[in-house]
Amino acid sequence: MRLQDVLAAVPGLEKRFVHYLEGQGYIRPAKLQKARIARRDYSEADVERIRAIWRYYQRGISIQRAWELVTRTGADGAYVFFPVPSGRWQDAIDLLRGQDNVLEAAAVYGETADVLAHLRAPHESDVYSVLDALFEVSIISGLPQILRHAADATWSAAGGNRAIDGQMVRAWVLIKVPAKQLGGLVDELRGFPGIVEASAIYGETDVIAKIEVDDAASLDDLVVNRIQAISVVESTRTFIGIGGLHWTRN
């Protein structure tokens, strides 16, 4: 990809910014010899890294710090629950799927939330940039709840989002436990069939678990007879996904 194509692909990007990233070794485009001048050939991976670093830079974060955030292995994340006006659930999911750092979005049945989003969020500005986009079009109708989790406090099963997606019952369960038991509970939940992801939450005595099962009876059994039966569990809150109003990044 030529430099002019890169500039066209990233709104507002400046040529000197790309040259600086290359000079610092943050990107390494291939050099194609043409006559006496070597032309840079930028890969899709180069463009994605440039786009991500540029986004952080536009928020006032230094280039070096931005590069560290972009290249971090197993980045921290966040779950965001928020109320949405009636009839705009699909609008919210459509907007969320257009945000690069949103991993999943779903409409849910819950007392305090209508939609949840799971974000890749190595920096807190990643959360607020998504919320700003939602507030700008008046999709959020109340205060959002933000639950941040660390990469090293998360477990995710391979092969989630099974092929029977149309028949699946999907839910997210907030589990309150004593602070000293957070890590142990995440490990214990790994052995429960139907739990495909679990994360300990920053600053909270909570674990959030994502469940995918075949029917409502299986969900009831897992929450009531398995999770609530664990001795350290103090309480649970369940958000059940609404069929057809779910999107996940592959």
N, C-alpha and C positions, 0 to 999 in steps of 0.2 A: 504494500500500500504506500502511495506517495504521501509526502508531507501535506500537500493541499487536501488530500482525502481525509487525513487525520484531523486537520483543522475544521473541515466541514462536518466531521462526525461528532465533535465535541463543542457544543455551543460556547462561544466567548473565548475559546482557547487561543493563546498567543504563540506565535512562532518561537519567540525567544524562550518561552517556558519549556517547550519541547527540547530545544537545543540545550537548555540548562540541565534537564533530566538526563539527557544523553551524556553530557559532559561529566556529570557526577556518577555515571554508571548505574542510574536507577532504571534505565531502559537500554537495550543493546540491539538496535535494529541492524538487519543485515546490510552490508555494503555491496552494491552492484556497480562494477566498473563500467562506465560509459564514456567513451573517448578518454579525455584526461581528467574527468571529474567522477568521483564515486557517488552514486545516488543511493540514498537511504531507502530501504524497503522495510516498512513497519508491519509487524504481524498483528493479528487480532488480539493476542495477549498484550502486545505493546500498547495498543489503543485502549484496552480495558484498564491497564495500569495507569496510563496517562489520564484517562477520564476520572478514575477514582482519586488520584493525587490532586488533580485540578479541583475536584469538588471540595476536598478538605481545605485546600489553599484558599478557595473562595470564601470559606467560613472563617478565615483568619488563623488557620493552623499552619505552622511552619512546614516547609517542604520535607525536611528530614523526618519530622514527626509523622507527617502524612504518609510517607513511604513506609515507616515502621508499622503504622496501622494497617495499611493495605497489604503488606506482605506477612503479617502475623499469621502464624499457623493456629487453627482452632480458635477463631476470634470469639470474643464475648458476644452475648446476644441479649434480647429483651422480648418479653411478651407485653403487648399493649392491648388493654381491654377498653372499649369506649362505647357510649350510647350513640345511636344514629337515628335520625328522624324516620318515621314510618315510610316505607316505600323507597328508601334510598340505600338499602343494604347492598344491592348489586352495584350501585354507583360507587360505594365505598370499596368494594372488592376490586372493581375495575381500576380505580385510582391506585390502590395499593399494589396491584400487579405491575404497574408501570414504574414503581420505585425499585431501583436496582438492588437495594439491600433488604427488601422484603422477601422472606423465605416462604411464607404461608399466610393466607388470610381466609377467614371463615365467618359467616353469620352464625350466631349461637343463641340458644335460649338461656337467659340469665336475668337475675333481678337488677343487676347494675350495669349490664353491658349487652349490646346487640351484635357487635363485631369484635373479633380479636385479630391481631396481626403478630406474627413471629418475625423478628428482625435480626439480621446480622448487624451488631452494633458494638464494634471495638471502641468507639468514642461516643459520649453522650449526645453529641450533635447529630449522630445518625438517627437517633430517636426523634429529636425535635424537628429535623428537616422533614420527616414523614408527617408528623403532627401538623406542622405548618401548612403542608400541602392540603391536608384534610380541612383545616380551619379556613383556608382561603376560599374554599368552595362551600363552606357552611355545612359540611357533612357531619361533623361532630356536634352533638347537641348537649353536651355536658362535660364534666371533668373526666379525662382519661385516667386509667390506672396503669402505671408503668412498673413492670416487674423485671429487673435486670438479673441476668445470670452469667456466671463465669464459664468459660469454655471447659475448665478443668473440674467443674461441678455439674457437668452434663453427661448423660448417657443417652445414646440413640441407637436403636436396633437397625441393622441392615435390612433393607427390603420392606420399609414401611410403605404406606399408601398402596395397598394391595390392588390387584387387578379387579377385584369385585367392588370397586369404589362406589358404584351406583347403589349397592345393597348394604354397604357398610354403615354401622353406627359409629360415629366419631365423637369424642368428648375430651374435654380438658378438665382435670381435677386439681384444685388447690388443696393441699394437704398441710394442716398446721401441726407442727411437732416441736418439742423442746429444741433450742438452738444446737445443743451438743449432739443431737441425733440426726441432723440434716444429711450428712454424708452417708451415714449408715443406712438411712432410709432409701436414698437414691440407689445404693448398691442392692438393697433387698428387693426393690421394685423390678430389677432386671430379671428376676426369676418368675415374674408373673406373666403368663401368656395374655396377650392383648394390650400390654403396655409397651408402646413403641418408642417412647422418649420420656426422660425425667430429668429435671434440673432443680438444683437448690437456688433459691432466690437471694440476691444481695440484700442485706439489711432487714430481712424478714425471717420469721421462723416458719417458713413455708417451703414446700416442694411443689412444683407443678409437673403433673404427669399427663402425657397425651395417650389416649386410649383408642384403639381401633378393634372393634369386635363385630360379630355377624348380626346381632340383634339386641333389642332392648333388654331382654332377660339376661343376656350375657353381661351387659353393662351393669345392671343391677347387682348381679352376683359378684362381679369384680370389685365394685365400689363398696357394697354393704358387707359382703361376706369375706372379702379378702383384705382390702385396704383398711377399712374401718376396724377390722379385727386385729390389726397390728397394735401391740401394746403401747407404743410411743405415740400413736396418732391421736391427737386431741379433737380434731374436727375436720370436715371436708366440705368443699363447695364445688359443685359440678356444673360445667357449661357444656351443654349438648349441641353439637353442630347441626345446622339445618341442611337437610339433604339438597344437593344441587347448588348451594351457595358456599362453595369452597374452591380455593385455588392454591396450588403449591408449585414452587419452582422445581423443575426437574434437574 
